[in-house]
Amino acid sequence: MSSTCRSWPFSTYGMSAIRFSANATSQRANNAQTKASFEFTLSSFNCLKNRLCWSLIEYQKISTGANHQRLTASRLFRMSRACSVGERPDLKWYEAFPTKYYELRMQFAQHEIIPGVKTPLLTYDGTYPGPTFRARVGQPVVVRAYNDLNIETSIHLHGGHNPAHSDGYPNFYVLPGRARDYFYTNTVPMLNGQPDFSESPSTMWYHDHAMDIAASNVWHGLSGFFLTTDQLEQDLIDQNVLPAEQYDIPLSLQDRRFRADGTLFYDPLDHNGTLGDIWVTSGWLTARRSRL
């Protein structure tokens, strides 16, 4: 059996849909083939509690003979497990923290990475790197992202355990002049029916993920930190073993190349990786790369 899984994004974070189609064939004695097709939509409501509501909207069978392969609803359900993950609704852990709401604007800006030289950048909220998000593990975060640029974008939270519709697939665009809502559940995987906090994320980063231009967009500034804290880390902070939030300052280390006019150099036709000759720390020039 061959199958494909395709997803369509929704601007509303409270609902997602996945369309799954499959073709099944069986061989008859005269080499005629029986084909079956079906479609169904997986809808996710009440995503703030990370619950999934299943709805089978269509099941259609077309057969050219009696010896066809049976595709039952239970088999559809098992097959769809490859397309989504539903958490247990009885776990109150997902409701322990209030939902945070943010707005984020992707926009052009100029920064003095090199003192006295203006460098044009693609930014989140005009800063380079973008604003730092902070949340507890299991705390829902909703981000409405506006695209004020003249190129398509898509935001991916790298390292997050979140719904597919908010994962920033390369073709889940935020088109110029438009906006998209990203819903981050910040959950952890399940192990034996319970949350596996050994998989808790800590230092993550969000970045552009648009088809074919992600590398260039990130190189020109579209990235930022997303920090989450689980209960173990919070206990260490409360005991002064780890620094409190105001003293926990993430640093971004990047290497970049500049043209004589101060613009960033990037070759979109070179897919073997890029090495810069200047180190940039959280948007500031720190050192030149030594050449061996």
Residue pairs with C-beta under 8 A, 6 or more apart in sequence:
1 22
1 23
1 24
1 25
2 22
2 23
3 20
3 21
3 22
3 23
3 79
4 20
4 21
4 22
5 18
5 20
5 82
5 83
6 18
6 19
6 20
6 21
7 16
7 17
7 18
7 19
7 83
7 164
7 165
7 169
8 17
8 18
8 19
9 16
9 165
9 169
9 172
9 180
10 16
10 17
10 165
11 179
11 180
11 181
12 181
13 47
13 142
13 165
13 166
13 181
13 182
13 183
14 45
14 46
14 47
14 48
14 183
15 43
15 44
15 45
15 47
16 42
16 43
16 44
16 47
16 163
16 164
16 165
17 41
17 42
17 43
17 44
18 41
18 42
18 80
18 83
18 84
18 164
19 39
19 40
19 41
20 39
20 40
20 42
20 76
20 79
20 80
20 83
21 37
21 38
21 39
22 37
22 38
22 71
22 79
23 35
23 36
23 37
24 35
24 36
24 69
24 71
25 33
25 34
25 35
25 69
26 33
26 34
26 67
26 68
26 69
27 33
28 34
28 65
28 67
32 64
32 65
33 64
34 63
34 64
34 65
34 67
34 68
34 69
35 62
35 63
35 64
36 61
36 62
36 63
36 68
36 69
36 71
37 60
37 61
37 62
38 58
38 59
38 60
38 61
38 71
38 76
39 57
39 58
39 60
40 55
40 56
40 57
40 58
40 59
40 76
40 80
41 55
41 57
42 52
42 54
42 55
42 80
42 83
42 84
43 53
43 54
43 55
44 51
44 52
44 53
44 84
44 163
44 165
45 51
45 53
46 53
47 163
47 183
47 185
48 99
48 140
48 183
49 89
49 94
49 95
50 86
50 87
50 94
50 163
50 185
50 187
51 86
51 87
51 89
52 84
52 86
54 77
56 73
56 76
59 73
59 76
61 68
61 71
83 164
84 164
85 190
87 94
87 187
87 190
88 190
88 193
91 194
91 195
93 138
93 195
94 138
94 140
94 185
94 187
96 136
96 138
96 139
97 135
97 136
97 138
97 139
97 140
98 139
99 139
99 140
99 141
99 142
100 135
100 139
100 140
100 141
100 142
101 141
101 142
101 144
102 133
102 141
102 142
102 143
102 144
103 143
103 144
103 145
103 146
104 124
104 125
104 130
104 131
104 143
104 144
104 145
104 146
104 155
105 124
105 125
105 126
105 145
105 146
105 148
106 122
106 123
106 124
106 145
106 146
106 147
106 148
106 149
106 153
106 174
106 222
107 123
107 125
107 126
107 148
107 149
108 120
108 121
108 122
108 123
108 148
108 149
109 120
109 121
109 123
109 126
109 127
109 128
109 221
110 118
110 119
110 120
110 121
111 118
111 119
111 121
111 128
111 283
112 118
112 119
113 119
113 128
113 256
113 258
113 280
113 283
113 284
113 285
114 258
114 262
114 278
114 285
115 285
117 258
117 262
118 262
119 258
119 262
119 263
119 264
120 263
121 128
121 220
121 221
121 264
122 149
122 208
122 217
122 220
122 221
122 222
123 130
123 221
123 222
124 130
124 131
124 222
124 224
125 131
127 224
127 283
128 221
128 283
129 221
129 223
129 224
129 225
129 252
129 282
129 283
130 206
130 221
130 222
130 223
130 224
130 225
131 224
132 224
132 225
132 226
132 227
132 250
133 141
133 143
133 206
133 224
133 225
133 226
133 227
134 227
134 228
134 229
134 245
135 141
135 184
135 186
135 226
135 227
135 228
135 229
136 186
136 228
136 229
136 230
136 234
137 186
137 187
137 188
137 197
137 200
137 201
137 228
137 229
137 230
137 231
138 185
138 186
138 187
138 188
138 195
139 186
139 228
140 183
140 184
140 185
140 186
141 183
141 184
141 186
142 181
142 182
142 183
142 184
143 155
143 181
143 182
143 184
144 179
144 180
144 181
144 182
145 153
145 155
145 174
145 179
145 180
145 181
145 182
146 174
146 178
146 179
147 153
147 174
147 175
147 176
147 177
147 178
147 179
148 176
148 177
149 176
150 176
151 176
151 210
151 213
151 217
152 173
152 174
152 175
152 176
152 210
152 211
152 213
153 173
153 174
153 208
153 210
153 217
153 222
154 168
154 169
154 170
154 171
154 172
154 173
154 174
154 208
154 209
154 210
154 211
154 214
155 168
155 174
155 180
155 182
155 206
155 207
155 208
155 209
156 167
156 168
156 206
156 207
156 208
156 209
157 166
157 167
157 168
157 182
157 184
157 204
157 206
157 226
158 204
158 205
158 206
158 207
159 201
159 204
159 205
160 167
160 184
160 186
160 201
160 204
160 226
161 185
161 186
161 187
161 188
161 189
161 199
161 201
162 183
162 184
162 185
162 186
162 187
163 183
163 185
165 172
165 183
166 182
166 183
166 184
168 182
168 209
169 209
170 209
170 210
170 211
170 212
170 214
171 211
172 180
173 210
173 211
174 180
184 226
186 201
186 228
187 195
188 195
188 196
188 197
188 199
188 200
188 201
189 195
189 196
189 199
190 196
197 230
197 231
197 232
200 228
200 230
200 232
200 233
201 228
202 227
202 228
202 229
202 230
202 233
203 225
203 227
203 250
204 225
204 226
204 227
204 228
205 223
205 224
205 225
205 226
206 223
206 224
206 225
206 226
207 214
207 218
207 222
207 223
207 224
208 214
208 217
208 218
208 222
208 223
210 217
213 268
215 266
215 268
216 266
216 268
219 256
219 264
219 266
219 274
220 264
220 266
223 252
225 250
225 252
227 248
227 250
229 237
233 242
236 242
237 243
237 244
237 245
242 248
250 282
251 281
251 282
252 280
252 281
252 282
252 283
253 279
253 280
253 281
254 276
254 279
254 280
254 281
255 275
255 276
255 277
255 278
255 279
255 280
255 289
256 264
256 276
256 278
256 280
257 264
257 265
257 266
257 274
257 276
257 277
257 278
258 264
258 265
258 278
259 265
266 274
267 274
275 289
276 289
277 288
277 289
277 291
278 285
278 287
278 288
278 289
279 285
279 286
279 287
279 288
279 289
280 286
